Amino acid sequence: MPDLLDQATRQAVISVAELNRLARSAIERGVPLVWVAGEISNFKRYDSGHCYFTLKDEAAQVDAVMFRHKAQYLDWQPENGMQVEVRATATVYEARGKFQLVVDAMRRAGLGALYAAFEKLKARLEKEGLFDPAIKRELPPFPRTVGVVTSPQAAALRDVITALRRRMPGINVIIYPAPVQGEGAGARIAEAIALAGARAECDVLIVCRGGGSIEDLWAFNEEAVARAIRACPLPVVSGVGHETDFTIADFAADVRAPTPTAAAELVSPDGVKLKRDVVLLGQRLLRVFARGIEDRMQRLDYLSRRLTHPGERIRNQAVHLQHLASRLRGEWRRGTEEQSWALRDAAQRLRAAAPDTVLLLRQQQELARRLRGTARERMAAAAERVAGIRAHLLHLNPQRVLERGYSITETSAGDIVRDGARLAEGQELKVTLAKGWAGVQVKRSG
């Protein structure tokens, strides 16, 4: 908001529209959504559904508008002179530069305390577990008797009875009368619920009344009613008010219905549908019976065809027995012949596999003779080869060379002397002879 004002002051001249826009932005940012209490005056609802009125108190007044999409949820008619509380946003209608409230919700003055009491009691009972889904009871599918706790003069009772008669005319209805609004209504409703539970005359219990304001429905928000519903041994259906109305009784009941008529529909089966289902089941049963009889008739025909005279059965069995005996004899002969052939074949193979010892002995002697001859030849060849190698080795033996008069000359380091040019005068040498050795000194080399 300071930024917008600073921007405005920096401009030399602004238009009226710009001024109203700045004022609207500043107000909407600075004033949050609030509840405002006051008296209605100059109230008018146009054909469009929008509501225009003035909200005033002893010191001031302000124009207000409630548009159709919000006003349609009011279940009571605002009138001039009523004390109300509105939840609204402060704004400026730019086209006329008019400060006004745009109303989001409206309630009659004093209802805030009722709502607070409702939420407080709901939170406490919920904490105790009174609304726990685990303790909710199921409704009986085919109740014989339905109990109704309501006022005998209430339109809700007629709606319940009409719905029950339409859906299941044979259901008995027991009314437990109790006032549904006014001083002491909550205690009377709790007593009626306890009476229905003690008598145990019905299978399910409906607690209902028609729509109304929160004050009209307050008897169903009392703690005594909630505890009576949970203490009742019968399943309880709550059908209080319209679909948008919620009471403590709705949360405590085993099932909550949006309207009394819906409560009656919940506890009663659809008679038309049941009749249709019974007809369909009867038709299915007839088809099953007919199919069963046909199956048994067919089986009887089959068994009758199989039924024969005992004498014929004996003759048939005798023929069958003879056939089996013939097959047994044939199998016996065939088995014996196969065993005989197998025995002859084994004997023949055994004879063929028997060794010729004489022939084997001659073969062994011949192999021994050949082995000795081969060994002698191999030994002679090996001796001849060894002699050749020995002669070759003797020829290469350095000792034989020395014996022919040669010698081996070595330096003091043990190197063989092969070139005289590499020797120096006075160098000590070792000369190896065929027998012994001699040390010599070089006098001259070249």
C-alpha positions as CSV (number, residue, x, y, z in Angstrom):
1,M,0.0,0.0,0.0
2,P,2.8,2.6,0.7
3,D,4.2,1.8,-2.7
4,L,0.9,2.6,-4.4
5,L,0.5,5.9,-2.4
6,D,4.1,6.9,-3.1
7,Q,3.5,6.1,-6.8
8,A,0.3,8.2,-6.8
9,T,2.0,11.2,-5.1
10,R,4.8,11.2,-7.6
11,Q,2.3,11.7,-10.4
12,A,1.2,15.2,-11.1
13,V,-2.4,14.3,-12.1
14,I,-4.3,11.0,-12.0
15,S,-7.8,10.1,-13.3
16,V,-10.8,9.3,-11.1
17,A,-10.7,5.7,-12.2
18,E,-7.0,5.4,-11.2
19,L,-7.8,6.9,-7.9
20,N,-10.6,4.5,-7.2
21,R,-8.4,1.6,-8.3
22,L,-5.7,2.7,-5.9
23,A,-8.2,3.0,-3.1
24,R,-9.7,-0.4,-3.8
25,S,-6.3,-2.1,-3.9
26,A,-5.2,-0.3,-0.7
27,I,-8.4,-1.3,1.2
28,E,-8.5,-5.0,0.0
29,R,-4.8,-5.4,1.0
30,G,-5.2,-3.7,4.3
31,V,-8.5,-5.2,5.5
32,P,-8.7,-9.0,5.8
33,L,-11.8,-11.2,5.5
34,V,-13.7,-10.5,8.7
35,W,-17.0,-11.1,10.5
36,V,-19.1,-7.9,10.8
37,A,-22.2,-7.6,13.1
38,G,-25.0,-5.2,12.4
39,E,-28.7,-4.6,11.5
40,I,-30.1,-5.1,8.0
41,S,-31.8,-2.2,6.4
42,N,-32.9,-1.4,2.8
43,F,-32.7,-5.1,1.9
44,K,-33.6,-6.0,-1.7
45,R,-33.2,-9.2,-3.7
46,Y,-33.2,-8.7,-7.4
47,D,-34.4,-11.1,-10.1
48,S,-30.8,-11.9,-10.8
49,G,-30.6,-13.4,-7.3
50,H,-28.1,-10.8,-6.0
51,C,-28.9,-9.2,-2.6
52,Y,-28.2,-5.6,-1.8
53,F,-28.6,-4.1,1.7
54,T,-27.2,-1.8,4.3
55,L,-25.5,-3.0,7.5
56,K,-25.7,-0.5,10.3
57,D,-25.3,-0.1,14.1
58,E,-25.7,2.9,16.4
59,A,-22.7,4.8,15.1
60,A,-22.3,3.9,11.4
61,Q,-23.5,2.1,8.3
62,V,-22.0,0.4,5.3
63,D,-23.4,-0.9,2.0
64,A,-23.2,-4.6,1.3
65,V,-23.8,-7.0,-1.6
66,M,-24.3,-10.8,-1.5
67,F,-24.1,-12.3,-5.0
68,R,-26.4,-15.1,-6.1
69,H,-23.8,-18.0,-6.0
70,K,-23.5,-17.2,-2.2
71,A,-27.0,-16.2,-1.4
72,Q,-28.5,-19.4,-2.8
73,Y,-27.1,-21.3,0.3
74,L,-29.1,-19.2,2.8
75,D,-31.9,-21.4,4.3
76,W,-33.7,-18.4,5.8
77,Q,-35.0,-15.1,4.4
78,P,-33.1,-12.0,5.5
79,E,-35.4,-9.1,6.4
80,N,-35.0,-5.5,7.4
81,G,-34.4,-5.0,11.1
82,M,-32.7,-8.4,11.6
83,Q,-29.5,-8.5,13.6
84,V,-27.0,-10.5,11.5
85,E,-23.3,-11.4,11.3
86,V,-21.7,-11.4,7.8
87,R,-18.4,-12.7,6.7
88,A,-17.2,-10.2,4.1
89,T,-14.4,-8.6,2.2
90,A,-14.1,-4.8,2.3
91,T,-13.6,-3.2,-1.1
92,V,-14.5,-0.2,-3.3
93,Y,-17.0,-0.4,-6.2
94,E,-14.8,1.5,-8.7
95,A,-17.5,2.6,-11.1
96,R,-19.2,4.7,-8.4
97,G,-16.3,5.1,-6.0
98,K,-18.5,3.5,-3.3
99,F,-17.1,1.7,-0.3
100,Q,-18.9,-1.6,0.3
101,L,-18.7,-5.1,1.7
102,V,-18.8,-8.2,-0.5
103,V,-20.6,-10.8,1.7
104,D,-19.4,-14.4,1.6
105,A,-21.7,-15.8,4.3
106,M,-24.4,-14.6,6.6
107,R,-25.9,-15.8,9.8
108,R,-28.4,-14.4,12.3
109,A,-26.7,-12.8,15.3
110,G,-26.0,-15.2,18.1
111,L,-25.4,-18.2,15.8
112,G,-21.7,-17.8,16.2
113,A,-22.0,-19.0,19.8
114,L,-24.1,-21.9,18.7
115,Y,-21.6,-22.9,16.1
116,A,-18.8,-22.6,18.6
117,A,-20.8,-24.8,21.1
118,F,-21.5,-27.3,18.3
119,E,-17.8,-27.6,17.3
120,K,-16.7,-27.8,21.0
121,L,-19.1,-30.7,21.8
122,K,-18.3,-32.5,18.5
123,A,-14.6,-32.3,19.3
124,R,-15.1,-33.6,22.8
125,L,-17.3,-36.5,21.8
126,E,-15.1,-37.4,18.9
127,K,-12.1,-37.5,21.3
128,E,-14.1,-39.9,23.5
129,G,-14.5,-42.2,20.5
130,L,-18.3,-41.8,20.3
131,F,-18.0,-41.3,16.5
132,D,-15.5,-44.1,15.9
133,P,-16.5,-45.9,12.6
134,A,-15.4,-49.2,14.3
135,I,-18.4,-49.1,16.6
136,K,-20.9,-48.4,13.9
137,R,-23.5,-51.2,13.5
138,E,-24.8,-52.5,10.2
139,L,-28.4,-52.1,9.2
140,P,-30.5,-55.3,9.0
141,P,-31.2,-56.1,5.3
142,F,-34.8,-57.2,5.9
143,P,-36.3,-55.4,8.9
144,R,-39.8,-56.5,10.0
145,T,-40.4,-53.4,12.2
146,V,-39.0,-49.9,12.0
147,G,-39.1,-47.5,14.9
148,V,-39.4,-43.7,14.3
149,V,-38.5,-41.1,16.9
150,T,-40.0,-37.8,15.8
151,S,-43.0,-35.5,16.4
152,P,-46.3,-37.0,15.3
153,Q,-47.2,-33.7,13.7
154,A,-44.0,-33.4,11.7
155,A,-44.0,-33.6,8.0
156,A,-40.9,-35.7,8.2
157,L,-43.0,-38.5,9.8
158,R,-45.4,-38.5,6.8
159,D,-42.4,-38.6,4.4
160,V,-40.9,-41.6,6.3
161,I,-44.2,-43.5,6.3
162,T,-44.9,-42.7,2.6
163,A,-41.4,-44.0,1.6
164,L,-41.8,-47.2,3.7
165,R,-45.2,-47.9,2.3
166,R,-43.9,-47.3,-1.3
167,R,-40.9,-49.5,-0.9
168,M,-42.1,-52.3,1.5
169,P,-45.7,-52.1,2.5
170,G,-45.4,-55.1,4.9
171,I,-43.0,-53.3,7.3
172,N,-44.5,-52.4,10.6
173,V,-43.9,-48.9,11.9
174,I,-43.8,-47.9,15.6
175,I,-43.7,-44.2,16.4
176,Y,-41.9,-43.0,19.6
177,P,-43.3,-39.4,19.9
178,A,-41.0,-36.6,21.0
179,P,-40.9,-32.9,20.3
180,V,-38.2,-32.0,17.8
181,Q,-37.5,-28.4,18.8
182,G,-38.0,-26.1,21.7
183,E,-37.2,-26.1,25.3
184,G,-36.4,-29.7,26.7
185,A,-36.8,-31.3,23.2
186,G,-33.3,-32.8,23.4
187,A,-34.1,-34.6,26.7
188,R,-37.4,-35.9,25.3
189,I,-35.7,-37.2,22.2
190,A,-33.1,-39.0,24.3
191,E,-35.9,-40.5,26.4
192,A,-37.7,-41.8,23.3
193,I,-34.6,-43.4,22.0
194,A,-33.9,-45.1,25.3
195,L,-37.6,-46.3,25.4
196,A,-37.3,-47.8,21.9
197,G,-34.1,-49.6,22.9
198,A,-35.6,-50.9,26.2
199,R,-38.7,-52.3,24.5
200,A,-36.8,-53.9,21.6
201,E,-39.9,-53.9,19.5
202,C,-38.2,-53.0,16.2
203,D,-35.2,-54.0,14.2
204,V,-33.9,-50.5,13.3
205,L,-34.6,-47.0,14.6
206,I,-34.9,-43.8,12.6
207,V,-34.4,-40.4,14.4
208,C,-35.7,-37.6,12.1
209,R,-37.2,-34.2,11.5
210,G,-37.5,-31.8,8.6
211,G,-35.2,-29.0,7.7
212,G,-34.8,-25.7,9.5
213,S,-32.3,-23.3,10.9
214,I,-29.6,-24.2,13.3
215,E,-31.8,-23.1,16.2
216,D,-34.6,-25.3,15.0
217,L,-32.3,-28.3,14.7
218,W,-30.4,-27.6,18.0
219,A,-32.2,-30.4,20.0
220,F,-30.3,-32.9,17.8
221,N,-27.0,-31.2,18.8
222,E,-27.4,-31.9,22.5
223,E,-25.0,-34.4,24.2
224,A,-27.9,-36.4,25.8
225,V,-29.2,-37.3,22.3
226,A,-25.8,-38.4,21.1
227,R,-25.2,-40.6,24.1
228,A,-28.7,-42.1,23.9
229,I,-28.1,-43.0,20.3
230,R,-24.8,-44.8,21.1
231,A,-26.4,-46.5,24.2
232,C,-29.3,-47.8,22.1
233,P,-29.0,-51.5,21.4
234,L,-30.7,-51.0,18.0
235,P,-29.0,-49.7,14.8
236,V,-29.9,-46.0,14.5
237,V,-30.3,-44.0,11.4
238,S,-30.2,-40.2,11.6
239,G,-32.3,-38.3,9.1
240,V,-32.3,-34.7,10.3
241,G,-32.8,-31.7,8.2
242,H,-31.7,-31.3,4.6
243,E,-28.7,-32.7,2.8
244,T,-26.5,-29.7,3.8
245,D,-27.5,-29.9,7.5
246,F,-25.2,-31.7,9.9
247,T,-25.9,-32.4,13.6
248,I,-24.2,-34.2,16.5
249,A,-26.9,-36.9,16.0
250,D,-25.6,-37.5,12.5
251,F,-22.1,-38.2,13.7
252,A,-23.3,-40.4,16.6
253,A,-25.7,-42.5,14.6
254,D,-24.7,-45.7,12.9
255,V,-25.8,-44.3,9.5
256,R,-26.5,-40.7,8.5
257,A,-29.2,-40.0,5.9
258,P,-29.4,-36.7,4.1
259,T,-33.2,-36.4,4.6
260,P,-36.0,-38.3,6.4
261,T,-37.1,-39.8,3.2
262,A,-33.6,-41.1,2.5
263,A,-33.5,-42.6,6.0
264,A,-36.6,-44.6,5.2
265,E,-35.1,-45.8,1.9
266,L,-31.9,-46.8,3.7
267,V,-33.7,-49.0,6.3
268,S,-36.2,-50.6,3.9
269,P,-35.5,-53.0,1.0
270,D,-37.0,-52.1,-2.4
271,G,-40.1,-54.3,-2.6
272,V,-40.5,-54.0,-6.3
273,K,-36.9,-55.0,-6.9
274,L,-37.3,-57.9,-4.4
275,K,-40.4,-59.2,-6.2
276,R,-38.5,-59.0,-9.5
277,D,-35.6,-60.8,-7.9
278,V,-37.9,-63.5,-6.5
279,V,-39.5,-64.0,-9.9
280,L,-36.1,-64.3,-11.6
281,L,-34.9,-66.7,-8.9
282,G,-38.1,-68.8,-9.3
283,Q,-37.5,-68.9,-13.1
284,R,-33.9,-70.0,-12.5
285,L,-35.0,-72.6,-10.0
286,L,-37.5,-74.0,-12.5
287,R,-34.8,-74.2,-15.2
288,V,-32.5,-75.9,-12.8
289,F,-35.2,-78.4,-11.8
290,A,-36.1,-79.1,-15.5
291,R,-32.5,-79.5,-16.4
292,G,-31.9,-81.9,-13.5
293,I,-35.0,-84.0,-14.4
294,E,-33.8,-84.2,-18.1
295,D,-30.3,-85.3,-17.0
296,R,-31.8,-88.0,-14.8
297,M,-34.1,-89.2,-17.6
298,Q,-31.2,-89.4,-20.0
299,R,-29.1,-91.3,-17.5
300,L,-32.0,-93.7,-16.9
301,D,-32.2,-94.4,-20.6
302,Y,-28.5,-95.0,-20.7
303,L,-28.7,-97.4,-17.7
304,S,-31.6,-99.2,-19.2
305,R,-29.6,-99.9,-22.4
306,R,-26.8,-101.3,-20.3
307,L,-29.2,-103.6,-18.3
308,T,-28.9,-107.2,-19.5
309,H,-30.2,-110.7,-18.3
310,P,-27.9,-112.4,-15.7
311,G,-27.6,-115.5,-17.9
312,E,-26.6,-113.5,-20.9
313,R,-24.0,-111.7,-18.8
314,I,-22.7,-115.0,-17.6
315,R,-22.4,-116.3,-21.2
316,N,-20.7,-113.1,-22.3
317,Q,-18.3,-113.4,-19.4
318,A,-17.6,-117.1,-20.2
319,V,-16.8,-116.2,-23.9
320,H,-14.6,-113.4,-22.6
321,L,-12.9,-115.8,-20.2
322,Q,-12.2,-118.3,-23.0
323,H,-10.8,-115.5,-25.1
324,L,-8.5,-114.5,-22.3
325,A,-7.4,-118.2,-21.7
326,S,-6.6,-118.5,-25.5
327,R,-4.6,-115.3,-25.3
328,L,-2.8,-116.6,-22.2
329,R,-1.8,-119.9,-23.9
330,G,-0.6,-118.0,-27.0
331,E,1.4,-115.7,-24.9
332,W,2.9,-118.6,-23.0
333,R,4.0,-120.4,-26.2
334,R,5.4,-117.3,-27.6
335,G,7.3,-116.5,-24.5
336,T,8.7,-120.1,-24.3
337,E,9.9,-120.0,-27.9
338,E,11.5,-116.6,-27.4
339,Q,13.4,-117.9,-24.3
340,S,14.5,-121.1,-26.2
341,W,15.8,-119.0,-29.1
342,A,17.6,-116.7,-26.8
343,L,19.2,-119.7,-25.0
344,R,20.4,-121.2,-28.3
345,D,21.8,-117.9,-29.4
346,A,23.7,-117.4,-26.1
347,A,25.2,-120.9,-26.4
348,Q,26.3,-120.3,-29.9
349,R,28.0,-117.0,-29.0
350,L,29.6,-118.7,-26.0
351,R,31.1,-121.3,-28.2
352,A,32.3,-118.7,-30.6
353,A,34.0,-116.8,-27.8
354,A,35.8,-119.9,-26.3
355,P,39.7,-119.5,-26.8
356,D,42.0,-122.0,-28.8
357,T,44.7,-122.7,-26.2
358,V,47.0,-124.7,-28.5
359,L,47.0,-122.0,-31.2
360,L,47.6,-119.4,-28.5
361,L,50.5,-121.4,-27.1
362,R,52.2,-121.7,-30.6
363,Q,51.6,-118.0,-31.1
364,Q,53.2,-117.2,-27.8
365,Q,56.3,-119.4,-28.6
366,E,56.7,-117.7,-32.0
367,L,56.5,-114.3,-30.4
368,A,59.1,-115.2,-27.8
369,R,61.5,-116.4,-30.5
370,R,61.0,-113.3,-32.6
371,L,61.5,-111.2,-29.4
372,R,64.9,-112.8,-28.7
373,G,66.1,-112.4,-32.3
374,T,65.1,-108.8,-32.3
375,A,66.8,-108.2,-29.0
376,R,70.1,-109.7,-30.3
377,E,70.0,-107.6,-33.4
378,R,69.3,-104.5,-31.4
379,M,72.2,-105.2,-29.0
380,A,74.7,-105.8,-31.8
381,A,73.7,-102.6,-33.6
382,A,74.0,-100.7,-30.4
383,A,77.5,-102.1,-29.6
384,E,78.7,-101.3,-33.1
385,R,77.4,-97.7,-32.8
386,V,79.0,-97.3,-29.4
387,A,82.4,-98.5,-30.8
388,G,82.2,-95.9,-33.6
389,I,81.4,-93.1,-31.2
390,R,84.3,-94.3,-29.0
391,A,86.8,-94.2,-31.9
392,H,85.6,-90.7,-32.8
393,L,86.0,-89.5,-29.3
394,L,89.5,-91.0,-29.0
395,H,90.4,-89.2,-32.2
396,L,89.3,-85.9,-30.8
397,N,91.0,-86.4,-27.4
398,P,93.5,-83.6,-26.7
399,Q,95.8,-86.1,-24.9
400,R,96.3,-88.0,-28.2
401,V,97.3,-84.8,-29.9
402,L,99.9,-84.1,-27.2
403,E,101.2,-87.6,-27.5
404,R,102.0,-86.9,-31.2
405,G,104.4,-84.1,-30.0
406,Y,102.1,-81.2,-29.8
407,S,101.8,-78.8,-26.7
408,I,99.4,-76.3,-25.4
409,T,100.7,-72.8,-24.4
410,E,98.7,-70.7,-21.9
411,T,99.2,-67.3,-20.3
412,S,99.4,-66.9,-16.6
413,A,95.7,-66.0,-16.8
414,G,94.9,-69.4,-18.3
415,D,94.2,-68.1,-21.9
416,I,95.3,-70.3,-24.8
417,V,98.0,-68.6,-26.9
418,R,97.2,-68.8,-30.6
419,D,99.0,-65.7,-32.0
420,G,102.7,-65.0,-31.2
421,A,102.2,-61.4,-32.2
422,R,100.2,-60.9,-29.0
423,L,103.0,-62.0,-26.7
424,A,105.4,-59.6,-25.0
425,E,109.1,-60.1,-24.3
426,G,109.7,-61.5,-20.8
427,Q,106.0,-62.7,-20.5
428,E,105.7,-65.9,-18.4
429,L,103.9,-68.8,-20.1
430,K,102.8,-72.3,-19.2
431,V,103.4,-75.1,-21.8
432,T,101.5,-78.3,-21.3
433,L,103.1,-81.5,-22.8
434,A,101.9,-85.0,-23.2
435,K,103.4,-85.7,-19.9
436,G,103.7,-82.8,-17.5
437,W,104.2,-79.1,-18.1
438,A,106.9,-76.4,-18.2
439,G,107.1,-72.7,-17.4
440,V,108.8,-70.6,-20.1
441,Q,109.6,-66.9,-20.7
442,V,109.2,-65.1,-24.0
443,K,112.6,-64.0,-25.5
444,R,111.4,-62.8,-28.8
445,S,107.9,-62.9,-30.5
446,G,106.6,-62.1,-34.0
